[in-house]
Each structure stands twice: as structure tokens, then as C-alpha cells.
Amino acid sequence: MNVKNKLSDCLRPLLLGAVFLASGAQAQFQSLDRVVAIVDNDVIMYSQLDQRLREVEQTIDKRGGQLPPQDVLQQQVLERLIVENLQLQIGDRSGIRITDEELNQAMASIAQRNNLTLDQFRAALSRDGLSFEDAREQIRREMVISRVRQRRVAERIQVTNQEVQNFLASDLGQMQLSEEFRLANILIPVPEAASPEQIRAAAQKTSDVYDQLRSGADFAQTAISNSASENALEGGEIGWRKSAQLPPAFSDMIRDLPVGGITEPVRTPGGFMIVKLLEKRGGDTLVRDEVHVRHILIKPNEVRSEAETRRLVERLHQRIASGEDFAELAKSFSEDPGSALNGGDLNWIDPNSLVPEFREVMAKTPSGQLSEPFKSPYGWHVLEVLGRRATDSSEQYREQQAMNVLRNRKYDEELQAWLRQIRDEAYVEIKL
């Protein structure tokens, strides 16, 4: 028998096996990356769901929480992805685009807030099993969603001056000056135009959840498993809220709760809600320090180099220290158009409104004293602190605070209603 034919006969089963194995591997790969939901004009793939599941599991694990059953967690994550996808589609149709420059700035800002360089940030992401490119894409998605919400929700919210004045005169307005609460919630939804049976079913589920919590069930874990609120996967946490920012039905209940306590279920427009008080703080948040300061600003330009700019500021500093009038020199030399004509006077100012370089020098300069020349992003400065005071906020500041509270309250309500609306109106086919 021909040796070549013998080898061929021997190898054929192996080759056929390899083909079948390869086909099986390909089928397995294809089955992993399959469509799990059709959402209007787009789809959600299993790989997207799997990646987000792993991220959520890591987050819950880091908090020391217990994972709910896999099918429950999977359904929560898929619902979150569906609502995100709908918002991204709205952003795409609206022509919302995030430039590379904006994205780079956002990534740098996140690294800076965590006291990391970009290289350290990359390494930290890698340790958590996430590539820098995947993180950039997630941030891009979040920026698009934020802009969609700004256009579709925030821009529709109007707060009148009469509402502001009524709020400031109300008991809630008074309370807004005192305490602040860190809260978590669980929302058991009720569909729009719900039937009596649907309402009774939601009420019964809420009662069961409330009994579990009263019996010692972990609130965050219960929220992950049962809540329909947008923040469910964060254990229901909604962050810090002033009493006045809460729906009226909750404000008195929260104020009387001990830290760690939960409210009884309350019917809201979206369903039944239970709230937990995680932490409280308060009372003097509207009292702030102000500094009366004046300065001279000199900027480098095409004609004057950085070194020459610094030397000019140093000469001005020497002239002021020798007795020349600060205001006159500011009028003659300062390149800050907002204060030069006023002799460099910035009046009483909140330090938090200033760039860090200016704020830090101002903080170290005693009242009645002149600072050494220093540099900020705007150029070279010399400043003089004329006085300091701790003061209650001005009426204008109080009104702005009231405006923010009322807008935030309306925004939270409008956002939840809008998200429910786009979800109800969308074509969604779950194929999981």
C-alpha cells in the first residue's frame, strides 16, 4: 500500500475531528455573543450584558454585599442596559457627539480626582479587569446620556420667582438651612393606568419587602434584587438630599428617623417607595467665609516673555511695599478687566469661586498684608487681603440655593417620569 495513502488514511480522522472541534468552538463563540434584546433600532449583545454583569458583581463584592440570584441580577442589569441604549439612540438621532478632546479631558479629570496620573489610572483600571479603551467608551456613553437628559429633561424645568419666594417662606425652606440626609430607596413600580389587580400586587410585594427589611434583611441587597429605581444596582443609594428636596410625603418621616432606620412604604407617582436613612449632617451649610481682596494681574504675551512678566510683577510688589498706592498701580498696570478700574478690588468674595493657586496664596496671606508674586493659569499676580468675615449668605445666594433645590426636586421627578415614558413607548424584545 502506498505510504502516502496510509498517512492520509491515518490523518483523515484527526483532520475531521479538528474540523468538528473548530466548528464546535465557532458555534460556542457565536452562541456566547448573541442578541439578548432588540431595542428599537439597535440590539444589546450577550457580551455587553456579561461585561456589565461582571462590573456590577465586582462593585457589590467590594462593598461587601451579597449577590442576589443570578437571574434576578441579570434582569436588573439588562433593564439598565435597555434604558441606557434608548437614551444613546436619542443622542445619536439628536446629533450629540463627544469629541476626543472632551473625552481626554474627562479621563484626565477622573484620574486627577482620584489623585492619579493617567498612567496610574490605566494601571488601576487594568487591575480591575477593565481596559483604558473600554473605560473611555463607558465615559463617552455617560457623557452622551448626560447631554440627552440635559436637553430632554433639564431644559424643560422652569422655576418661577414666586415659587422661590414661597419656598423661602415655607417650613421646608427653613428646614433646608439645617439638616441634610444621605438616603437609599427601594421602588416597587406601578404601571401607568394600572389595573386594581396590578396595584394590589405591587402593594403586596412592597409589604413583603418591608417585612423582610424589618426582619433584618440587608437594604442594599434587597434593593438590588427588587427595586425598579435607576439606582437599584448601587444598593438603592441616592446620595445626600436636603429635607426640602424630598417629596412632602417623606420629609417629616425622614426627619424623625434614626440613622439606619427605614420609612414605612409610601405611594408615589411611580409606585411604592421605602427609604432608608444612611447618614445625616447639618445645620450651618449656608454660613460661609468671605475674603475682601484686591490684586494686580500681569499676563505674558507675544511681546513680553514669562520671565519679563514675572520681573514686572516683582517690581510692582516692591513699589507697593515701599508705600506706593496699590489702587493707582492696579489702574495703571493690571490686566484684569473686571477689577482694574476699581483699583484691583474684587470686593468680598467666596474663596471657593477662585482658582486653587489664587485661593491658596490668599489663605496664607494675613489680613492687611501683601502677598509675594505668584502664578496662576491667568498669569502673574500680587494680592492684598483687606479683611475676612464669616457671614450668612446674602439674599441673592439664598434665592439661588432655593432655585437649585426646587430644580433638583423637579428634575428627579421629571427624569423618572421621562425614563418610564421612553421605556414604555419603545419596542423592546427580550431574547435572553
VEXSEVO-727192 format. One record per residue: residue in three letters; y, z, x of N, C-alpha, C in turn. Coordinates in steps of 0.05 Angstrom, whole numbers, plus 5000, padded with zeros to 4 digits. Example, Ala and Ser with C-alpha at 12.3 -4.5 7.8 and 13.67 -1.06 7.14 Angstrom:
BEGIN
ALA488651565264491051565246493451565264SER495551425257497951435273500151575258
***
This chain:
BEGIN
MET497650005017500050005000502550005018ASN504549865009506949845024508350115026VAL509050195052510350455056512950475040LYS514350255039516850255025516450314995ASN514350194984513650244956512850534951LYS511250644971510350924969512751104968LEU514651064987517051234987518651204961SER518750954952520150904927518951054904ASP516251044903514851184881515251484883CYS515351594907515751884911518551974904LEU520451804911523251884907524251844878ARG522851664863523851594836524051844818PRO521952014818522252254801524552434809LEU524952454836527252614845529852494837LEU530152234840532552104832533152124802LEU530952084787531252114758532052394751GLY530852584765531552864760534452924766ALA535352794789538152834796540052714776VAL539252484765540852354744541052534720PHE538652644712538652814688540353074693LEU540053184717541653414724544553354723ALA545353134735548153054735549153014707SER547452884691548352834663548653104649GLY546753284654546953544641549453694650ALA550053684676552453814686554953704674GLN554953424671557253304659557553384630ALA555353394616555453474588556353764585GLN555453934604556254214604559254234609PHE560254074628563154084634564753984610GLN563753764598565253664575565253864552SER562954004549562854194526564754434531LEU565154494557567054714563569854634556ASP570654394563573454314558573654144533ARG573254274511573254134485575654224468VAL576154074448578354144430577554384413VAL579254584412578654824395580554834371ALA582754684372584554684349586254434350ILE586554314327588454094323590954214310VAL593254174323595754294314597754074311ASP598253984286599953764280599253524298ASN601053454317600553214333599453284361ASP598453514364597453604390594753744386VAL593553814409591053964408591154194427ILE589454394423589054614442586254594452MET585954594478583354564491582054834497TYR579454834499578055074505578955194532SER579555024551580455114577583055274575GLN584855184557587355334553586755604541LEU584955604521584255864508582956044527ASP581155944543579656104562581456234583GLN583356064593585256174613586956394601ARG588056344577589656554564588056804558LEU585556764550583857004545583557174570ARG583157034593582757184618585357334625GLU587657204621590157334627590557584609VAL589957554583590257784565588358004572GLU585957934579583958144586584858294611GLN585958144631586958284655589258474648THR591058384630593258554622592358804609ILE590458774590589459014576587959194595ASP586459074614584959234634586859394652LYS589059264660591059404677592259644663ARG592559624636593759844621591660054615GLY589160004623587060204618586060194589GLY586659974575585859964547582959854545GLN581859894521579159794515579359524501LEU577759334510577859074498576559074470PRO577758944451576558914424574158724426PRO572658694405570458504405571458224412GLN569858074427570757814437571757624416ASP570357614393571157434372573857514360VAL574457774359577057864348579257784368LEU578757844394580857784414581257484415GLN579057324414579257034415580956924392GLN580657034368582156944345585157014348GLN585757244359588557324363589857144384VAL588457094406589556924427589956634417LEU587956534402588156264391590556234372GLU590956434355593256434337595856434352ARG595956584374598456584390598856314402LEU596756184412597055914424597955714403ILE596955734379597755544358600755564352VAL601755814349604555844343606255754367GLU605355814392606855714415606855404415ASN604555284410604354994410606254864390LEU606454984366608254874346611154884356GLN611955104369614655124380615154924402LEU613154884419613454684441613654404429GLN612254344408612554084396615354044384ILE616454254372619154244362621154194385GLY620654334407622354294431622254014441ASP619853894442619553624451620953424433ARG620653464407622053284388625053314389SER625953554397628853604398630053524425GLY628353424443629453334469630053554488ILE628853794484629354024502627753974528ARG629053974550627753934576628754154596ILE626954244612627554444633627554304659THR629754294674629854154699628454314721ASP627754174742626454314765628354524777GLU630954474777632854664788632854924771GLU632854884744632855124727630255274731LEU628055134733625455264737625255414763ASN626355284785626355424811628055674810GLN630355664797632055894794630656114779ALA629256044757627756244742625656374758MET624056224774621956334790623156514812ALA625356434824626656594844627656854832SER628756844808629757084794627557274788ILE625257174779622957354773621957484799ALA621857334821621057454846622957674855GLN625557614852627657804860627558064844ARG627058034817626858274800624558444808ASN622558324820620158484829620358554859ASN622758514871623258574899621358424917LEU620858164911619058004927620457754936THR619657654959620457384967618757184952LEU619456924953617856724939614956714950ASP614756744977612056734989610456984980GLN611757214979610357454969609557424940PHE611357294924610757244896608357064893ARG608156854910605856674909603256834915ALA603457004935601057164943600257354920ALA602257474907601657664885600257514862LEU601257274856600057114835597157034842SER596756964867594156884876592157114874ARG593057364880591357594878590557644848ASP592257564830591657594801590157354790GLY589457164808587856934799589556714786LEU592156704792593856504779595356354801SER595356094800596755934820599755924814PHE601255874834604155854831604955634812GLU603455414813603955184795603455254766ASP601255404761600655494734602755684724ALA603755854741605856044734608455894727ARG609055694743611455524737611155394709GLU608855294703608455164677608755364654GLN607655604658607855814637610855884633ILE612355914655615155984653616655754639ARG615955504646617255274633616855284603ARG614355344595613755354566615355574553GLU615555804566617056034554620055964552MET621055814572623955734571624455544548VAL622555354544622855164522622755314495ILE620855494492620655644467623155814462SER624255934483626656094480628955914470ARG629255674481631355494472630955394444VAL628455344437627855264409628755494390ARG627955734397628755964379631755994378GLN633055944400635955964401637255774381ARG636155524381637255314363636455354334ARG633955424330632955434302633455704289VAL633655914304633856184292636556314298ALA637156344324639556504332642156374322GLU642256104323644755974316645255984286ARG643256044270643656064241644556344232ILE644456534250645156814243648156844244GLN649256944222652156994221652557284213VAL654357414228655057694222658157694217THR658957784194661857784187663158034197ASN665858014200667358254208667058484188GLN666858414162666458624142663858764146GLU661758614153659158744159659358934182VAL660858854203661259024226662659284219GLN664859254203666359494196664759674178ASN663259554159661559714141659459864158PHE658359734178656359854195657460094210LEU659860054222661060264238661760504221ALA662260464195662960684177660560814165SER658160694168655760794155654461014172ASP652661154159651061354173649361224195LEU648360984190646760844210648560774234GLY651060704229652860644251653360884268GLN653561114256653961364271651461424287MET649161374275646661434289646261254313GLN647361014312646960814333648160924359LEU649961114357651161224382649461444394SER647361524380645861744390643161674403GLU641161634386638461614397637461324398GLU635461284416634161024419631261074422PHE629560904410626760944409625160714420ARG623060784435621160574444618760574425LEU618260344413616460334390614160134394ALA612060174379609959974376609359954346ASN608359714338607759684310605159534305ILE604059564281601759414272602559294245LEU602259034243602958894218600458774206ILE599858854181597758734166599158534146PRO598758274150600358084136599558044106VAL601557964091601157884063602257604061PRO600657414052601657134050604057114030GLU605656914034607756854015606456783988ALA607756863966606656813939603756913937ALA603257153949600557263949599757343921SER597157313916596057403890595657703891PRO595357823867594858123867592458193883GLU590358023883587958093898588558093928GLN590157893937590857883966592558133974ILE594358213957595958443963594258693964ARG592358723945590558953945588858963970ALA587858723978586158714002587758794027ALA590258694029591858774052592559064052ALA593059174028593659464026591259634034GLN588859544026586459684033585859674063LYS586259444075585959414104587959594118THR590359604109592459774121591560064119SER590560144096589660424092587460494111ASP585560304114583360354133584360384162VAL586260204170587360224197588860484201TYR590360564181591860814182589961054185ASP587761054170585761264173584561274200GLN584061034212582961024239584861154259LEU587361084256589461194274589661494271ARG589561584247589761874242587362024253SER585161874256582662004266582561984297GLY584661874309584761864338584261594351ALA584061384335583761114347586161044364ASP585660904386587860824404589660614390PHE592260664390594160494375594260214387ALA594460194413594659934426592159774421GLN589859904424587359764419587159664390THR587959834372587859764343589759534337ALA592159534350594059314346592859054356ILE591659054379590458814390588358704371SER586858874359584658794341585558714313ASN587758834303588358804275591058694268SER593058724286595758664279596258364279ALA597958274260598757994259601557954271SER602758164281605358144293605257984319GLU607557864326607657694350606957844375ASN607458114375606958274399604258414399ALA602458324382599858454379598358484406LEU598458264422596858264447598158444468GLU600558534463601758734481601359014471GLY599259054455598759314443600659384421GLY602059184411604059234389606759324399GLU607159354425609659464434611959274429ILE614159374418616559214413618959304429GLY618659504446620859584464622659784452TRP625059804464627060004455628659894432ARG629160064412630759994389632560234382LYS635060174375636760374363635860414334SER636360654324635660714296636760504277ALA639260424283640660234265639359954266GLN637759894286636559634288633959614271LEU633059854261630559864246631059804217PRO629059684203629359664174629859934162PRO631559944142632260204130629860374122ALA627760254114625360404106624160564129PHE624760484154623560624177625460814191SER628060784187629960934204629661234201ASP629461334176629161624172626461724182MET624361564177621661644185621461664216ILE622661474230622461474259624061714271ARG626361764259628061984269626562254268ASP624962284247623562544244620862554257LEU619962334270617362324283617362474310PRO615262614317614962704345614062464362VAL614562484388613662274406610562264404GLY609562014401606661984397605861964368GLY607662034350607062024321607061744310ILE605861714286605861454273606961494244THR608261284234609261284207606961234187GLU607461304162605661204141606160904137PRO604260764127604660474122606960424103VAL608560224110610860144095610659854088ARG611259784063611259504054613759364065THR613459144078615758984089615458704077PRO617558534081617258254071614858104082GLY613958174106611758034118609058154113GLY608958404102606458534097606658834098PHE604658974108604659264111604859334141MET606659514147607159584175606859884181ILE605659934204605360214214606760214241VAL608460414247609960424272609360684286LYS609060664313608560894330611060944348LEU611861194350614061264369612861334396LEU613461164416612361194443614061374460GLU616661364455618561504473621261504459LYS622961694465625761694455627661774477ARG630061684474632261754493634861734478GLY636961834489639461814474641462004484GLY643461944475645662014459648261904469ASP648661874495651361804504651561534517THR649961344506649761084519652360924518LEU654260994500656760844498658960974514VAL658361194528660361314546659961184573ARG662061064584661760924609663960984629ASP663260944655665260984676666860724679GLU669460754683671260534688672860584713VAL673560374727675060394752677560214749HIS679860334757682260174759682560064787VAL682459804791682259694817683959444819ARG684959384843686359134848685259024874HIS685458754878684258634901685858384909ILE685258294933686258034943683757874950LEU683657624941681457444946682457204962ILE681057144985681656915001679056755004LYS679156494997676756324997676756135021PRO674456085033674255875053674655605039ASN675655405054675955135042675654925064GLU676254675057675954455076677754495101VAL680054625097681954665119681454925134ARG680655135118680455405130677455475132SER676455525156673655585160673055875151GLU670455935151669656205144670856415163ALA670756355189671856545208674856585205GLU676356365200679256385196679856535170THR678256495150678656645125678356945129ARG676357015144675957305150678257415166ARG679157265186681457365202683957405185LEU684457215165686757245148686557495131VAL684257555120683857795104684258045121GLU683258035146683658265164686558315170ARG688158095173691058125178692458245153LEU691658145129692758255105692158555102HIS689658625109688858905108690559075127GLN691158975151692759125170695659155159ARG696658945146699458955136699659165113ILE697559165095697659365074697459645085ALA695559685105695259945117697760035131SER699359845140701859905154704159965135GLY703759935109705760005090706859785073GLU706059535078707059315061705859345033ASP707359235014706659254986704159084979PHE702159214968699659074961700158854940ALA701658934920702158744897703558494907GLU705558524925707058294934705258104951LEU703658224968701858064984699757924966ALA698858064945696957934927698157694913LYS700657724904702057504891702457264910SER702757324935703257104955700756974965PHE698557134968696257034982693657014965SER693357184945690757194931690156934916GLU687656854918686756604905684956664881ASP685356904870684056964844686056904822PRO685756684807687856614788688156814765GLY686056964760686157164738687857404744SER688257474770689557724776691957694796ALA692157464809694257434830697057484819LEU697757374796700457414785700957694777ASN698857854773699158134766698858314791GLY699358204814699158354839696358424846GLY694458264837691558314842690258524824ASP691758624804690758834787688658734767LEU686258854769684158794749684158984726ASN685959174726686159384705683659554705TRP683259704683680859864681678459684675ILE676359704691674159514688671459664690ASP669559564676666759664677665459564702PRO664559734721663359634746660959444741ASN659559484719657259314713657959024708SER660558974703661358694698662058544724LEU661758684747662558564772660058484788VAL660458294807658258224824657458454842PRO654858474850653958714865655558774890GLU656358564905657858614931660458754925PHE661858664904664458794898663959074887ARG662059094869661459354857660759564878GLU659059494898658159684918660459784935VAL662259594944664559684960666359854944MET666859784919668559934901667560224897ALA664860244895663660504890664060694915LYS664060574939664260734963667160794971THR669060664958671860704965673160924948PRO674161134961675461354945677861264930SER678561404909681061344894683461364912GLY685261174910687661174926687261054953GLN684960954959684360854986683860544986LEU684160435009683860145013681060095026SER679659895017677059835028677459675054GLU675359655070675259465092674759185080PRO675558975095674958705085671958665081PHE671258515060668358475054668158205040LYS665658105040665057845030663357865004SER664057684985662457654960661857354957PRO660357274936659956994932662456834927TYR664656974920667156834914668956794939GLY668356944960670056924984670357194997TRP672657235011673157485025675257655010HIS674757915008676458094992677458325009VAL679558444999680258715006681158834979LEU680259084973680859204947681959484951GLU683359574930684359854930683659974903VAL682460214904681760354880684060534872LEU685060484847687460634838686660874821GLY684260884810683361114794680661074782ARG679461294773676861284759676961454734ARG675361374714675261544690672661494675ALA671761694662669461674643670661664615THR670061454601671461424575669461334553ASP670161414529668761294506669461004505SER667560844494668060564493670460504475SER671860284481674160204465673160114438GLU674960094419674259994393673059714394GLN674159554411673059284414670159294424TYR669659474443666959504454665059604432ARG665959794416664259894395663659674374GLU665659514368665159294349663159094361GLN663359044387661458854399658658974398GLN658359234403655759364401654659334373ALA656359384353655559364325654659074319MET656258884329655558604325652758534337ASN652258644361649658594374647358714358VAL647758964349645659094333645058934308LEU647158854294646658714269645358434274ARG646258304295645058044302642058074309ASN641458284325638758334333636958394309ARG638058554291636458614267635958364251LYS637958204246637657954231635757764246TYR636057764273634457574289631457644286ASP630757904289627957984287626757904260GLU628257944239627257884212627057574209GLU629157434218629257144215627057014232LEU626557114256624557004274621757024261GLN621057254251618457294239618157104215ALA620257084199620056904175619856614184TRP621256534205621156264214618456194226LEU617356374242614756324254612656304232ARG612856474212610956454190611256184175GLN613756104172614255844158613155604172ILE613655584199612655354213609555364215ARG608455604215605455624216604355534189ASP605555614167604555544140604855244135GLU607055124145607554844140606054654158ALA604854754179603554584199600754504190TYR599854274200597054204197595454324220VAL593754514214592154644235589254634227GLU587554514244584654504240583354644264ILE582154874258580855034279577954934282LYS577254854306574554744311572954914330LEU573755164333572355354351569655414340
***
